[in-house]
Amino acid sequence: MACRGPAVAYASAVWRVTVAVLACMALVAGGCAGVTPPGSGQQATPAVAASAPAASVRPSPKPDTFRIVGYALDSDGAVEQIRFDELTHVNYAFLIPHSDGTVADLVNPWKLDEIVARAHASGVRVLVSVGGWGWDDEFEAMAADPAHRATFVGVLRGFVADHALDGIDIDWEYPDPGQSSVNYRALMTELRAALPPGGLLTSAVVAEGSTGYGIPAEVFPLVDFLNVMAYDAPGSSHSPLAYAEESLGYWSGRGLPREKTVLGVPFYSRPTEVPYRKLVATDPIAASVDSIDYLGTTVNYNGIATMRAKTQLAMRDASGVMIWALPHDTSDATSLLGAIFAAAHGGGGP
């Protein structure tokens, strides 16, 4: 962190006033009156003031008429393979939370900075995604403690500034209905207040069912959008078009506005988790169907036709498509991202 001269002290004071004002606005907008305001590597220390951003050119954002959100992975996939011209947002996964509000170091922080530079040059926004599957206990413990929440919010605020990011994506799988939901709401309220003007706040959420009520409707005004993980459904088909329709219907019924709903799609198979690119490399026909025999096991996924249909569904009933994950795609005419982009822009796709 830079030395704290008079200019920094002044900026810090202005920051504290801004955060306080934004917190009040968020509480009013979210209806949150009464809410009390893990990985390897060396733990980060809480940020006590806004850090100087890394050298980067802020994007001239692409119009968000239709969002295409792709997850890039810290330890998988090359930056050169990311097709920024076909994306509007990149979520960098994952920053791992600890129970005390600190976070683990990224494995490849240089990769995040390179993605930010390239993305911003293409008008693409970059968010850091925090959590992922398997960190529920850490989220529960951190969000339940006001002091640990404050540490977490400070750490993320500093991380966003240090890496010139455009926002934060919370991937808590999953807050439960009840007190856990109240704590999630408090966390999201405090994150919204801590982000600078124009900073994005999103969250990945379950497709449907009772677990979904861990995301209270009071959070809807706080977020820019929610990524609906309409995959890993019960049964062998994993992520059929009907499940996407049901998932969007569920969140619409909960009152989530269409413009804040993004449909999640998988670039991998079930019951055996195989990246789409490996399926196509094994059998080129895989791009044209939704199920093949892979090494003696029948696997189900979404081929090009289904991905086009889901994009059309999202254009009608949502505001975009979210992809898990970009490194799982091919880089030729069989690309699922290419099919999504073409369908969203009126083309027939590859």
C-alpha positions as CSV (number, residue, x, y, z in Angstrom):
1,M,0.0,0.0,0.0
2,A,1.3,3.5,-0.8
3,C,2.6,5.9,1.9
4,R,-0.1,7.9,3.6
5,G,0.6,11.6,2.9
6,P,-1.9,14.4,3.3
7,A,-3.6,13.7,0.0
8,V,-4.2,10.1,0.9
9,A,-5.5,11.2,4.4
10,Y,-7.9,13.6,2.7
11,A,-9.1,10.9,0.2
12,S,-9.6,8.5,3.0
13,A,-11.8,11.0,4.9
14,V,-13.9,11.6,1.7
15,W,-14.1,7.9,1.2
16,R,-15.5,7.4,4.7
17,V,-18.2,10.0,4.2
18,T,-19.1,8.5,0.8
19,V,-19.4,5.0,2.2
20,A,-21.7,6.3,5.0
21,V,-24.0,8.1,2.5
22,L,-24.1,5.1,0.2
23,A,-24.8,2.8,3.2
24,C,-27.9,4.8,4.1
25,M,-29.1,4.8,0.4
26,A,-28.6,1.0,0.2
27,L,-30.5,0.4,3.4
28,V,-33.5,2.5,2.2
29,A,-33.4,0.9,-1.3
30,G,-33.1,-2.6,0.0
31,G,-35.7,-2.4,2.8
32,C,-33.0,-3.5,5.2
33,A,-33.8,-1.5,8.3
34,G,-32.7,-3.3,11.4
35,V,-29.9,-5.3,9.8
36,T,-26.7,-5.2,11.8
37,P,-24.2,-3.6,10.0
38,P,-11.1,-19.9,2.7
39,G,-7.4,-21.7,-0.2
40,S,-3.7,-21.4,0.5
41,G,-1.2,-18.6,0.7
42,Q,-0.6,-15.7,2.9
43,Q,-3.7,-14.0,4.2
44,A,-4.5,-10.5,3.0
45,T,-4.8,-7.8,5.6
46,P,-7.9,-5.6,5.8
47,A,-7.9,-2.5,3.7
48,V,-8.4,0.6,5.9
49,A,-8.5,3.1,3.0
50,A,-9.0,3.0,-0.8
51,S,-5.9,1.7,-2.4
52,A,-4.3,3.2,-5.4
53,P,-5.6,1.3,-8.5
54,A,-3.3,-0.7,-10.6
55,A,-2.2,0.9,-13.9
56,S,-5.0,0.1,-16.3
57,V,-7.3,1.8,-18.8
58,R,-10.9,1.8,-17.6
59,P,-13.3,0.4,-20.2
60,S,-15.7,2.3,-22.3
61,P,-18.4,-0.3,-21.5
62,K,-20.2,-2.1,-24.2
63,P,-23.9,-1.4,-24.1
64,D,-25.6,-3.9,-21.8
65,T,-28.5,-4.6,-24.1
66,F,-27.6,-8.3,-23.7
67,R,-24.9,-9.5,-21.2
68,I,-22.5,-12.3,-22.0
69,V,-20.7,-13.1,-18.7
70,G,-17.9,-15.6,-18.8
71,Y,-16.0,-17.1,-15.9
72,A,-12.2,-17.1,-16.3
73,L,-10.3,-19.3,-13.9
74,D,-7.2,-18.5,-11.8
75,S,-5.5,-21.8,-12.4
76,D,-6.9,-23.0,-15.8
77,G,-7.0,-21.5,-19.3
78,A,-4.7,-19.0,-21.1
79,V,-5.5,-15.3,-21.3
80,E,-4.8,-15.4,-25.0
81,Q,-7.7,-17.8,-25.5
82,I,-10.3,-15.4,-24.1
83,R,-12.5,-14.0,-26.8
84,F,-13.1,-10.5,-25.3
85,D,-14.9,-9.3,-28.4
86,E,-17.7,-11.8,-27.7
87,L,-18.1,-10.9,-24.0
88,T,-19.5,-8.0,-22.0
89,H,-18.2,-9.2,-18.5
90,V,-15.5,-11.5,-17.2
91,N,-15.8,-13.0,-13.7
92,Y,-12.4,-14.0,-12.4
93,A,-12.7,-17.1,-10.2
94,F,-12.0,-17.6,-7.4
95,L,-11.0,-15.5,-4.5
96,I,-11.3,-17.8,-1.5
97,P,-12.9,-16.5,1.7
98,H,-11.8,-17.3,5.3
99,S,-14.1,-17.4,8.3
100,D,-12.4,-14.3,9.8
101,G,-13.1,-12.1,6.8
102,T,-9.6,-12.4,5.2
103,V,-9.1,-14.1,1.9
104,A,-6.4,-16.4,0.4
105,D,-3.9,-15.1,-2.1
106,L,-4.7,-15.8,-5.8
107,V,-2.5,-18.4,-7.4
108,N,-1.8,-16.2,-10.4
109,P,-2.5,-12.6,-9.6
110,W,-0.6,-11.5,-12.7
111,K,-3.2,-13.3,-14.8
112,L,-6.0,-11.3,-13.3
113,D,-4.1,-8.0,-14.1
114,E,-3.5,-9.1,-17.7
115,I,-7.1,-10.0,-18.1
116,V,-8.2,-6.6,-16.7
117,A,-5.9,-4.8,-19.1
118,R,-7.1,-6.7,-22.2
119,A,-10.7,-6.6,-21.2
120,H,-10.8,-2.9,-20.5
121,A,-9.1,-2.3,-23.9
122,S,-12.1,-4.1,-25.4
123,G,-14.8,-2.4,-23.3
124,V,-15.3,-5.5,-21.2
125,R,-15.9,-5.2,-17.4
126,V,-14.1,-7.5,-15.0
127,L,-15.3,-8.7,-11.6
128,V,-13.6,-10.9,-9.0
129,S,-15.8,-13.8,-8.0
130,V,-15.5,-14.8,-4.4
131,G,-16.2,-18.3,-3.1
132,G,-17.5,-21.0,-5.3
133,W,-18.6,-24.5,-4.3
134,G,-17.4,-25.8,-1.0
135,W,-17.0,-22.6,1.0
136,D,-20.4,-22.4,2.7
137,D,-19.0,-22.8,6.2
138,E,-16.6,-20.0,5.8
139,F,-19.3,-17.7,4.4
140,E,-21.7,-18.6,7.2
141,A,-19.1,-17.9,9.9
142,M,-17.9,-14.6,8.4
143,A,-21.3,-13.2,7.5
144,A,-22.7,-14.0,11.0
145,D,-20.1,-11.8,12.7
146,P,-20.3,-8.0,12.2
147,A,-16.6,-7.5,12.8
148,H,-15.6,-10.3,10.3
149,R,-18.0,-8.9,7.8
150,A,-16.4,-5.5,8.1
151,T,-13.0,-7.1,7.6
152,F,-14.2,-8.9,4.5
153,V,-15.8,-5.8,3.0
154,G,-12.6,-3.8,3.6
155,V,-10.4,-6.6,2.0
156,L,-12.6,-6.7,-1.1
157,R,-12.8,-2.9,-1.4
158,G,-9.0,-2.8,-1.4
159,F,-8.7,-5.8,-3.8
160,V,-11.0,-4.1,-6.3
161,A,-8.9,-0.9,-6.1
162,D,-5.6,-2.7,-6.3
163,H,-6.5,-4.6,-9.4
164,A,-8.6,-1.9,-11.2
165,L,-11.6,-4.1,-11.1
166,D,-15.2,-3.1,-12.0
167,G,-16.9,-5.0,-9.2
168,I,-17.5,-8.0,-7.1
169,D,-19.4,-11.3,-7.7
170,I,-20.4,-13.2,-4.6
171,D,-20.6,-17.0,-5.2
172,W,-21.9,-18.2,-1.8
173,E,-23.3,-21.7,-2.3
174,Y,-25.7,-21.3,-0.5
175,P,-27.1,-19.0,2.1
176,D,-30.1,-20.8,3.8
177,P,-33.5,-19.3,4.6
178,G,-33.6,-17.9,8.1
179,Q,-30.7,-16.2,9.9
180,S,-28.2,-17.2,7.2
181,S,-30.4,-15.2,4.7
182,V,-30.4,-12.2,7.1
183,N,-26.6,-12.3,7.3
184,Y,-26.3,-12.6,3.5
185,R,-28.5,-9.5,3.1
186,A,-26.4,-7.6,5.6
187,L,-23.2,-8.6,3.7
188,M,-24.6,-7.5,0.4
189,T,-25.8,-4.2,1.8
190,E,-22.4,-3.5,3.2
191,L,-20.6,-4.4,0.0
192,R,-22.9,-2.2,-2.0
193,A,-22.2,0.7,0.3
194,A,-18.4,0.1,0.0
195,L,-18.2,-0.1,-3.7
196,P,-17.4,3.2,-5.6
197,P,-20.1,4.8,-7.7
198,G,-20.6,2.6,-10.8
199,G,-19.1,-0.4,-9.2
200,L,-20.9,-3.7,-10.0
201,L,-22.3,-6.1,-7.4
202,T,-23.6,-9.4,-8.6
203,S,-24.2,-12.9,-7.1
204,A,-24.4,-16.5,-8.3
205,V,-27.7,-18.1,-7.1
206,V,-29.3,-21.5,-7.1
207,A,-31.6,-22.3,-10.0
208,E,-34.8,-22.9,-8.0
209,G,-36.3,-24.6,-5.0
210,S,-36.5,-23.8,-1.3
211,T,-32.8,-23.0,-1.1
212,G,-33.4,-20.0,-3.3
213,Y,-35.2,-18.3,-0.4
214,G,-31.8,-17.8,1.2
215,I,-31.6,-14.9,-1.3
216,P,-34.2,-12.4,0.1
217,A,-36.0,-10.1,-2.3
218,E,-34.6,-7.2,-0.3
219,V,-31.3,-7.9,-2.1
220,F,-32.7,-7.4,-5.6
221,P,-32.4,-3.6,-5.5
222,L,-28.8,-3.9,-4.3
223,V,-27.4,-6.0,-7.1
224,D,-26.8,-5.1,-10.7
225,F,-27.8,-8.7,-11.7
226,L,-28.0,-12.3,-10.4
227,N,-26.4,-15.2,-12.3
228,V,-28.9,-18.1,-12.2
229,M,-27.0,-21.4,-12.1
230,A,-29.4,-23.4,-14.3
231,Y,-27.3,-26.5,-14.4
232,D,-26.4,-29.6,-12.3
233,A,-30.1,-30.4,-12.1
234,P,-31.4,-33.6,-10.6
235,G,-31.4,-36.4,-13.2
236,S,-29.0,-37.4,-15.9
237,S,-29.9,-34.6,-18.4
238,H,-28.2,-32.0,-16.2
239,S,-29.2,-28.8,-17.9
240,P,-31.9,-29.2,-20.5
241,L,-33.8,-26.3,-22.0
242,A,-36.8,-27.0,-19.9
243,Y,-34.7,-26.6,-16.7
244,A,-33.6,-23.2,-17.9
245,E,-37.2,-22.2,-18.5
246,E,-38.2,-23.4,-15.0
247,S,-35.3,-21.6,-13.4
248,L,-36.1,-18.2,-15.0
249,G,-39.8,-18.7,-14.1
250,Y,-38.8,-19.3,-10.5
251,W,-36.9,-16.1,-10.2
252,S,-39.4,-14.1,-12.1
253,G,-42.1,-15.4,-9.7
254,R,-39.9,-14.3,-6.8
255,G,-40.0,-10.7,-8.2
256,L,-36.5,-10.5,-9.7
257,P,-36.7,-8.1,-12.6
258,R,-35.9,-9.4,-16.0
259,E,-33.2,-6.8,-16.5
260,K,-31.4,-8.2,-13.4
261,T,-31.7,-11.9,-14.4
262,V,-28.8,-13.6,-16.2
263,L,-29.2,-17.3,-17.3
264,G,-26.3,-19.6,-16.4
265,V,-25.3,-22.2,-18.9
266,P,-22.7,-25.1,-18.6
267,F,-19.8,-25.7,-20.9
268,Y,-19.3,-29.2,-19.3
269,S,-21.1,-32.5,-19.0
270,R,-22.8,-34.7,-16.3
271,P,-22.8,-37.2,-14.7
272,T,-19.1,-37.2,-15.5
273,E,-17.8,-33.7,-15.5
274,V,-16.0,-33.3,-18.8
275,P,-15.2,-30.0,-20.5
276,Y,-17.1,-29.5,-23.8
277,R,-13.8,-29.1,-25.7
278,K,-12.7,-32.6,-24.7
279,L,-16.1,-34.0,-25.8
280,V,-15.6,-32.4,-29.2
281,A,-12.0,-33.6,-29.4
282,T,-13.2,-37.1,-28.7
283,D,-16.1,-37.0,-31.2
284,P,-16.7,-34.1,-33.6
285,I,-20.4,-35.0,-33.7
286,A,-20.6,-33.8,-30.0
287,A,-21.0,-30.2,-31.1
288,S,-24.3,-31.1,-32.8
289,V,-25.9,-33.1,-30.1
290,D,-26.5,-33.0,-26.3
291,S,-25.3,-36.5,-25.4
292,I,-22.5,-38.8,-26.4
293,D,-20.7,-41.9,-25.2
294,Y,-17.5,-40.6,-23.5
295,L,-15.0,-43.4,-22.6
296,G,-17.9,-45.8,-22.0
297,T,-20.2,-43.4,-20.1
298,T,-23.1,-41.6,-21.5
299,V,-22.7,-37.9,-20.7
300,N,-25.2,-35.0,-21.1
301,Y,-24.4,-31.4,-21.9
302,N,-25.5,-28.6,-24.2
303,G,-24.4,-28.6,-27.8
304,I,-24.6,-25.7,-30.2
305,A,-28.4,-26.0,-31.0
306,T,-29.4,-26.0,-27.4
307,M,-27.0,-23.2,-26.6
308,R,-28.7,-21.1,-29.3
309,A,-32.1,-21.9,-28.0
310,K,-31.1,-20.9,-24.4
311,T,-29.7,-17.6,-25.7
312,Q,-33.0,-16.9,-27.4
313,L,-34.8,-17.8,-24.2
314,A,-32.5,-15.4,-22.3
315,M,-33.1,-12.6,-24.8
316,R,-36.8,-13.0,-24.1
317,D,-37.0,-13.7,-20.4
318,A,-33.7,-12.4,-19.0
319,S,-31.0,-9.9,-19.7
320,G,-28.0,-12.2,-20.6
321,V,-26.2,-15.4,-20.4
322,M,-23.5,-16.5,-17.9
323,I,-21.0,-19.2,-18.8
324,W,-19.3,-21.7,-16.6
325,A,-16.6,-21.7,-17.7
326,L,-14.6,-20.1,-20.6
327,P,-11.6,-22.6,-20.5
328,H,-14.0,-25.4,-21.2
329,D,-14.9,-24.1,-24.7
330,T,-13.4,-24.9,-28.1
331,S,-11.6,-22.2,-30.1
332,D,-12.9,-23.0,-33.6
333,A,-16.3,-23.1,-35.4
334,T,-17.7,-25.4,-32.7
335,S,-17.3,-22.8,-30.0
336,L,-20.3,-22.5,-27.7
337,L,-19.4,-18.9,-26.9
338,G,-19.4,-18.2,-30.6
339,A,-22.9,-19.7,-30.9
340,I,-24.2,-17.6,-28.0
341,F,-22.7,-14.4,-29.5
342,A,-24.1,-15.2,-32.9
343,A,-27.6,-15.9,-31.6
344,A,-27.6,-12.8,-29.5
345,H,-26.6,-10.7,-32.5
346,G,-29.1,-12.2,-34.9
347,G,-26.7,-14.6,-36.6
348,G,-27.1,-18.3,-37.3
349,G,-24.0,-19.2,-35.3
350,P,-21.2,-21.5,-36.3
